[in-house]
Amino acid sequence: MLFDLICLCFIIMGISLLILGNINIKKNKNPLKRTKTTSTNFAVLIPARDESLVIEGLLKSLKNQTIKFSMRDVYVIVETKEDKTVEICQKYDATVIIRTTKRPRKGYALDEALNQIKKEYDLYFIFDADNILDKNYFKEMLETYKQGYDIGVGYRNCKNGNDNVIAACSSLTFSMINTLGNDFRNKYNANVIVSGTGFYIKGSWIKKWHGYPFNSLTEDYELSLYSVLHNMTTYYNDQAVFYDEQPTKYKQTVKQRVRWIKGYFQSRKKYIPLIAKDMKNNPKNYGSKYSACLGVRAYIYLAIGIILYILKTLILLFISMFDQNISIYIVLMFLFIIIFIAYLVMMIVTIKMIKKDKLDLNRKMKIKTIFYNPIYLTTYVSCALKALFKKEVGWDKIEHKVNKKVI
């Protein structure tokens, strides 16, 4: 009875925190300062270590934009002159920056590049080498900039979602961040979550930082927390579409997610005490600050409650093998009901994402994803445990091979 009460308390706490988070987001106040400009000059930054297999797709999409700009303002960052990426960049007249340090993280590469670039820009776009942009990407994002937002985040679609169900489920991770999270935050001018690539930062902030100061395992989430702390204005523009390659092997997704989770906790350790302290003294942007402090705690409580119920049932199942007073069939049925309800809830969330989202998945893959994604989501638990107990998590390169949109 006591054990059941503990499980129920975790579930109730999780649901309560989700409700409180939404209520506080709706109270958020962080007014915009409209940008007074008729023309905009911008730079494009692309960390591209050994990305010769995919860089051409991105460069082609940059050249085909409806907003025309000089390809010399595209800065591709590589490790050595021998990188085959250099030759491809020269063909498209993009500027190549050769790194002089060997710190293997995206944040360090961006920081080094920004300190080498002598020209100042109104805003800086950051992409991964495997990205491909819709032809109207810059047109849409410049409208966001003109409205006065310090950071603009585009809509991440998938280049290879139809390759297999792992790539499709991996792409839904960003749908959860954008479609279920950032879209809601937009309505109340709350800070959105920056996820990896396909975003811009105002040049005035880059100038203030003298480079790029975010170099954790998840420099994007670190930037997100910094934006909350310093009341930066951010916006998720779902009309600014870009395409991203997703891993097709389960082991790759595990490495990727372990790094994300490790970086998530590293960034929170650095920024959450500062945000919590500022929240007490500065009511501005309160909803964003409350949400940042909350993080994924609500989902962790829900997961703990469900896992404890399952563990209890498994223990009862073991005992029932030796105790005839406990019906093994009733225990099995109870276990099935718990797992089925959890699976059904995650399936409904998946259906909602697929229905609301614009991911380029064919009908057959959508059906597969609806059934497989709940299983994929549960593997975040094992990834989280690996991240928590693994002392050192390195920056493992994910091999990219898809040089075009596969729809």
Secondary structure by P-SEA (a helix, b strand, c coil): caaaaaaaaaaaaaaaaaaaaaaaaaabbbbbbccccccccbbbbbbcccccccaaaaaaaaaacccccccccbbbbbcccccaaaaaaaaabbbbbbbccccccaaaaaaaaaaaccccccbbbbbccccccccaaaaaaaaaaaacccbbbcbbbbccccccaaaaaaaaaaaaaccccaaaaaaaccccccccccccccaaaaaaacccccccccaaaaaaaaaaaabbbbbbbccbbbbbbbbccaaaaaaaaaaaaaaaaaaaaccaaaaaaaaaccccaaaaaaaaaacaaaaaaaaaaaaaaaaaaaaaaaaaaccccccaaaaaaaaaaaaaaaaaaaaaaaaaaaaaccccccaaaaaaaaacaaaaaaaaaaaaaaaaacccccbbbbbbccccccc
